[in-house]
Amino acid sequence: MFQTVIAALNQGFVKSLEVFYLTLLGAIPLGLIISLGAMGKLKLLKGIIKVLVWVIRGTPLMLQLLVIYYGPGLIFGNNIWGSGSDGRFTAAMIAFILNYACYFSEIFRGGIEGVPKGQQEAGEVLGLTKSQIFFKITLLQVIKRIIPPMGNEIITLVKDTSLVRVIAVYEIMWEGQAFIKSDGIIWPLFFTGVFYLLFNGLLTLLFGWLEKKLDYFKV
C-alpha cells in the first residue's frame, strides 16, 4: 500500500510541477507586458488594464478557474475546451497565467516606479536609448527590488496548484484525497504536505541565495 500511495503522489506531484512551471513561464513575461501597458501613455489601454487587474486580483482564483472552464459552454453553448484532460489542463493554465500575470504586473510596476527618475535622466544625458536605459539601468535595480515579493507570490503559487482539482486536473492533492474515498485512509493526504514543504523549502533557499547574490547591488 505504501508504494502504491507514493507512486500516486509522485504522479500527482509531476502534474503540480507542470502547472507551476508553465504558470511562471507564461505569467512572468505577460506580467511585465501588462505593467508596461499600465504605465504607458495610452489612456484607454491603461484603463482596460486597471479594470482587468482589479477584477483578477479582487476575485478568487478558484472562481476564475470555474468561469474560464465552464463559462464558454454555458454562455455560447460550445465547450471550447472539450471534455478530455488536455482541455481541462489548458483552461487551468490560462486561468493561472492570467491570474499570476496580474499579480506580477503590480510587483513589476512598483519596482519600476521605485527606481529614481534621476537615474533615467542620467542615462539620457549619456546618450542611451530608452531600451538601453530600461535594460541596463532600470531593470537591474527592478530585479533587486522585486525578489522578496516575487518570492512570496511564487511560494503561494506552489500551494495554489492544488486548486486545479476543482476542474478535475489530477494533481497531488487530488491523488492524496482519492485514497480517502477508495481505501478509507487519510495518511496519504498528510504526505502531500511533505511534498509541499520540501518544495517550498527549496524555493525559500533559492530566493535567499538570490538576495545574497544581489547584495553587491545596493538600492
Solvent accessible surface area in square Angstrom, and as a share of the most:
residue,aa,sasa,rsa
1,M,122,0.55
2,F,113,0.47
3,Q,153,0.68
4,T,81,0.47
5,V,0,0.00
6,I,45,0.23
7,A,61,0.47
8,A,18,0.14
9,L,0,0.00
10,N,68,0.35
11,Q,127,0.56
12,G,0,0.00
13,F,38,0.16
14,V,95,0.55
15,K,59,0.25
16,S,5,0.03
17,L,63,0.32
18,E,69,0.31
19,V,0,0.00
20,F,20,0.08
21,Y,130,0.49
22,L,54,0.27
23,T,0,0.00
24,L,31,0.15
25,L,105,0.52
26,G,22,0.21
27,A,0,0.00
28,I,62,0.31
29,P,67,0.42
30,L,61,0.30
31,G,0,0.00
32,L,45,0.22
33,I,114,0.58
34,I,15,0.08
35,S,1,0.01
36,L,78,0.39
37,G,13,0.13
38,A,13,0.10
39,M,58,0.26
40,G,27,0.26
41,K,189,0.80
42,L,122,0.61
43,K,176,0.75
44,L,145,0.72
45,L,76,0.38
46,K,58,0.25
47,G,33,0.32
48,I,101,0.51
49,I,16,0.08
50,K,123,0.52
51,V,88,0.51
52,L,62,0.31
53,V,11,0.06
54,W,185,0.65
55,V,65,0.37
56,I,12,0.06
57,R,111,0.41
58,G,62,0.59
59,T,45,0.26
60,P,85,0.53
61,L,15,0.08
62,M,78,0.35
63,L,84,0.42
64,Q,16,0.07
65,L,0,0.00
66,L,63,0.31
67,V,85,0.49
68,I,36,0.18
69,Y,19,0.07
70,Y,101,0.39
71,G,10,0.10
72,P,23,0.14
73,G,23,0.22
74,L,148,0.74
75,I,128,0.65
76,F,160,0.67
77,G,69,0.66
78,N,90,0.46
79,N,67,0.34
80,I,106,0.54
81,W,42,0.15
82,G,32,0.31
83,S,95,0.61
84,G,41,0.39
85,S,69,0.45
86,D,118,0.61
87,G,11,0.10
88,R,36,0.13
89,F,29,0.12
90,T,63,0.36
91,A,1,0.01
92,A,0,0.00
93,M,15,0.07
94,I,75,0.38
95,A,1,0.01
96,F,0,0.00
97,I,42,0.21
98,L,49,0.24
99,N,7,0.04
100,Y,4,0.01
101,A,0,0.00
102,C,0,0.00
103,Y,61,0.23
104,F,0,0.00
105,S,2,0.01
106,E,43,0.19
107,I,27,0.14
108,F,13,0.05
109,R,75,0.27
110,G,42,0.41
111,G,5,0.05
112,I,17,0.09
113,E,95,0.42
114,G,34,0.33
115,V,2,0.01
116,P,65,0.41
117,K,136,0.58
118,G,44,0.43
119,Q,67,0.30
120,Q,44,0.20
121,E,101,0.45
122,A,51,0.39
123,G,0,0.00
124,E,103,0.46
125,V,130,0.74
126,L,139,0.69
127,G,61,0.58
128,L,51,0.25
129,T,77,0.45
130,K,167,0.71
131,S,65,0.42
132,Q,68,0.30
133,I,11,0.05
134,F,36,0.15
135,F,121,0.50
136,K,121,0.51
137,I,35,0.18
138,T,4,0.02
139,L,40,0.20
140,L,94,0.47
141,Q,13,0.06
142,V,1,0.00
143,I,71,0.36
144,K,42,0.18
145,R,84,0.31
146,I,15,0.07
147,I,15,0.08
148,P,60,0.37
149,P,51,0.32
150,M,15,0.07
151,G,5,0.05
152,N,101,0.52
153,E,40,0.18
154,I,12,0.06
155,I,40,0.20
156,T,54,0.31
157,L,0,0.00
158,V,4,0.02
159,K,108,0.46
160,D,33,0.17
161,T,2,0.01
162,S,16,0.10
163,L,35,0.17
164,V,0,0.00
165,R,69,0.25
166,V,45,0.26
167,I,2,0.01
168,A,29,0.22
169,V,8,0.05
170,Y,104,0.40
171,E,0,0.00
172,I,0,0.00
173,M,44,0.19
174,W,87,0.30
175,E,29,0.13
176,G,0,0.00
177,Q,69,0.31
178,A,38,0.29
179,F,18,0.08
180,I,65,0.33
181,K,167,0.71
182,S,84,0.54
183,D,69,0.36
184,G,64,0.62
185,I,41,0.21
186,I,95,0.48
187,W,82,0.29
188,P,0,0.00
189,L,46,0.23
190,F,140,0.58
191,F,67,0.28
192,T,3,0.02
193,G,29,0.28
194,V,73,0.42
195,F,33,0.14
196,Y,26,0.10
197,L,133,0.66
198,L,118,0.59
199,F,33,0.14
200,N,23,0.12
201,G,32,0.31
202,L,119,0.59
203,L,17,0.08
204,T,76,0.44
205,L,129,0.64
206,L,84,0.42
207,F,28,0.12
208,G,31,0.30
209,W,138,0.49
210,L,53,0.27
211,E,70,0.31
212,K,155,0.65
213,K,120,0.51
214,L,33,0.16
215,D,64,0.33
216,Y,170,0.65
217,F,53,0.22
218,K,159,0.67
219,V,90,0.52
